[in-house]
Amino acid sequence: MTTNILIVGAGAVGAFYASRLALGPNTSVSVICRSNYRAVFASGFSITSPKYGSYTFRPSRTFANPKEAVDSNIIWDYVLVSTKALPDVSDDSEILVGLLKEGKTSVVLVQNGLGVEEPYVRRFPGATILSAVTVVSATQTEPGVIKHNRWTRISVGPYLLGHTDESETNEVQRKAIDSNTKFVGLLKDGGIVDADAYSHAKLQMVRWHKIAINASMNPSAVLSAGTTNQAMTLDPELSRHLRGVMEEVLSTAPKVLGTPLPKEFATPDAILTSTSKNTSGSKPSMLLDWEQGKKMELEVILGNPMRTARERGIEMPRLQSLYALLRMAQQNRDSVKKENKL
Ligand SMILES: NC(=O)c1ccc[n+]([C@@H]2O[C@H](COP(=O)([O-])OP(=O)(O)OC[C@H]3O[C@@H](n4cnc5c(N)ncnc54)[C@H](OP(=O)(O)O)[C@@H]3O)[C@@H](O)[C@H]2O)c1
């Protein structure tokens, strides 16, 4: 039987994983596009990768908007969301209205940040939600052209609010776990060998750990006027600052989650050392968004961890400073843009 997969947010990450999932036996992968619709409808995605070479991926169906996908009447097994997570701009869970069939469709969120699942749980309380964190470097250099630079790690776990590894599992939760295992299998079939299935609890640990990297590197690259990750690690004061942010996140996570982070997770030292060797000159996504005048994922990368900790009486002063400064910088930039248009 065919596994129908729909990608919502067919940009760098969405199109890259779509192209791999499409290689599995009996998978049919369709996409909802936005600004890249004309290019993708005409020629599909052109993908280059140091690992998989250069190839064209033609989605089974290319939809111009969510309505077209709803009108297709296809029953989706997986709806993979890989839009930028910008809850201060839009509630992207709305795009999924009419696309989910209860008991059949799983939503897979491939997005950075904390709390990205919440809008989907609120809108679709009975839906199966899988939460995914990826360490990948990819960009859409022009509409429909995807450059995969490096890494393919993707960790996926069922989102089972309130479930710990010790809790008993009910039937609905077991279904989500099965769907999770199947989805990771589909990624592996597509050649993503470092796709891993996690429990709900462990996936949230992975999310916090990724926050340590994103919340240190991304805002600092913007606030230091465009410094690359490698250059930041090689500057003694900036490197000390990055370590301070990472330590703040990694010491807060166990207090919020109620359990220590696994010993195998990379330490701030290991992250700094490996980043200092990354000569690619790559810029973090928040810096690219800032340079292009786009909204940055400030709420999910800085605001949500800070607020989640604060609700438990824990302050994160380094994150708070980064958040307050960048949120105002973004607000000021947007007001200037608006004034200039008037
Ligand atoms: N890129 C990476 O290397 C990387 C690595 C790890 C994690 N991530 C995370 O993965 C997520 C996706 O990032 P990305 O780099 O792939 O972003 P991206 O290249 O900007 O792709 C997002 C896509 O979503 C589309 N989109 C947004 N709203 C839509 C809507 N309402 N309807 C249809 N399409 C819509 C955008 O269309 P438009 O172009 O029209 O806006 C764009 O094609 C983010 O949370 C990011 O932090 C990215």
The ligand as an SDF file (V2000), in Angstrom:
LIG
                    3D

 48 52  0  0  0  0  0  0  0  0999 V2000
   17.9620   25.1210    6.8270 N   0  0  0  0  0  0  0  0  0  0  0  0
   18.6280   24.4360    7.7250 C   0  0  0  0  0  0  0  0  0  0  0  0
   19.8080   24.0820    7.5020 O   0  0  0  0  0  0  0  0  0  0  0  0
   17.9830   24.0010    9.0180 C   0  0  0  0  0  0  0  0  0  0  0  0
   18.6810   23.1300    9.8600 C   0  0  0  0  0  0  0  0  0  0  0  0
   18.0640   22.6740   11.0070 C   0  0  0  0  0  0  0  0  0  0  0  0
   16.7790   23.0980   11.3200 C   0  0  0  0  0  0  0  0  0  0  0  0
   16.1370   23.9620   10.5100 N   0  0  0  0  0  0  0  0  0  0  0  0
   14.7750   24.3680   10.8830 C   0  0  0  0  0  0  0  0  0  0  0  0
   13.8670   23.8200    9.9240 O   0  0  0  0  0  0  0  0  0  0  0  0
   12.7250   24.6900    9.7750 C   0  0  0  0  0  0  0  0  0  0  0  0
   12.5770   25.0670    8.3090 C   0  0  0  0  0  0  0  0  0  0  0  0
   13.7260   25.8210    7.9510 O   0  0  0  0  0  0  0  0  0  0  0  0
   14.1850   26.0380    6.4380 P   0  0  0  0  0  0  0  0  0  0  0  0
   15.5960   26.4990    6.4970 O   0  0  0  0  0  0  0  0  0  0  0  0
   13.8380   24.8780    5.6000 O   0  0  0  0  0  0  0  0  0  0  0  0
   13.2800   27.2860    6.0440 O   0  0  0  0  0  0  0  0  0  0  0  0
   12.9220   27.8010    4.5790 P   0  0  0  0  0  0  0  0  0  0  0  0
   13.9630   27.3860    3.6020 O   0  0  0  0  0  0  0  0  0  0  0  0
   12.5770   29.2370    4.7330 O   0  0  0  0  0  0  0  0  0  0  0  0
   11.6130   26.9700    4.2310 O   0  0  0  0  0  0  0  0  0  0  0  0
   10.3680   27.2330    4.7900 C   0  0  0  0  0  0  0  0  0  0  0  0
    9.3540   27.0750    3.6820 C   0  0  0  0  0  0  0  0  0  0  0  0
    8.0620   27.1710    4.2470 O   0  0  0  0  0  0  0  0  0  0  0  0
    7.2650   27.8920    3.3140 C   0  0  0  0  0  0  0  0  0  0  0  0
    6.0750   28.4140    3.9690 N   0  0  0  0  0  0  0  0  0  0  0  0
    5.9870   29.2140    5.0410 C   0  0  0  0  0  0  0  0  0  0  0  0
    4.7000   29.4780    5.3270 N   0  0  0  0  0  0  0  0  0  0  0  0
    3.9590   28.8130    4.3940 C   0  0  0  0  0  0  0  0  0  0  0  0
    2.5740   28.7080    4.1520 C   0  0  0  0  0  0  0  0  0  0  0  0
    1.6830   29.3420    4.9020 N   0  0  0  0  0  0  0  0  0  0  0  0
    2.1640   27.9470    3.1130 N   0  0  0  0  0  0  0  0  0  0  0  0
    3.0550   27.3080    2.3200 C   0  0  0  0  0  0  0  0  0  0  0  0
    4.3990   27.3850    2.5110 N   0  0  0  0  0  0  0  0  0  0  0  0
    4.8310   28.1310    3.5300 C   0  0  0  0  0  0  0  0  0  0  0  0
    8.1980   28.9950    2.8460 C   0  0  0  0  0  0  0  0  0  0  0  0
    7.6730   29.6010    1.6980 O   0  0  0  0  0  0  0  0  0  0  0  0
    8.1520   31.0980    1.2750 P   0  0  0  0  0  0  0  0  0  0  0  0
    9.5080   30.9040    0.6610 O   0  0  0  0  0  0  0  0  0  0  0  0
    7.1090   31.5470    0.3340 O   0  0  0  0  0  0  0  0  0  0  0  0
    8.2200   31.9030    2.5460 O   0  0  0  0  0  0  0  0  0  0  0  0
    9.4610   28.1720    2.6010 C   0  0  0  0  0  0  0  0  0  0  0  0
    9.4320   27.5450    1.3410 O   0  0  0  0  0  0  0  0  0  0  0  0
   13.0050   25.8960   10.6960 C   0  0  0  0  0  0  0  0  0  0  0  0
   12.3800   25.6940   11.9470 O   0  0  0  0  0  0  0  0  0  0  0  0
   14.5250   25.8710   10.8650 C   0  0  0  0  0  0  0  0  0  0  0  0
   14.9820   26.4840   12.0480 O   0  0  0  0  0  0  0  0  0  0  0  0
   16.6950   24.4500    9.3580 C   0  0  0  0  0  0  0  0  0  0  0  0
  1  2  1  0
  2  3  2  0
  2  4  1  0
  4  5  1  0
  4 48  2  0
  5  6  2  0
  6  7  1  0
  7  8  2  0
  8  9  1  0
  8 48  1  0
  9 10  1  0
  9 46  1  0
 10 11  1  0
 11 12  1  0
 11 44  1  0
 12 13  1  0
 13 14  1  0
 14 15  2  0
 14 16  1  0
 14 17  1  0
 17 18  1  0
 18 19  2  0
 18 20  1  0
 18 21  1  0
 21 22  1  0
 22 23  1  0
 23 24  1  0
 23 42  1  0
 24 25  1  0
 25 26  1  0
 25 36  1  0
 26 27  1  0
 26 35  1  0
 27 28  2  0
 28 29  1  0
 29 30  1  0
 29 35  2  0
 30 31  1  0
 30 32  2  0
 32 33  1  0
 33 34  2  0
 34 35  1  0
 36 37  1  0
 36 42  1  0
 37 38  1  0
 38 39  2  0
 38 40  1  0
 38 41  1  0
 42 43  1  0
 44 45  1  0
 44 46  1  0
 46 47  1  0
M  CHG  2   8   1  16  -1
M  END
$$$$
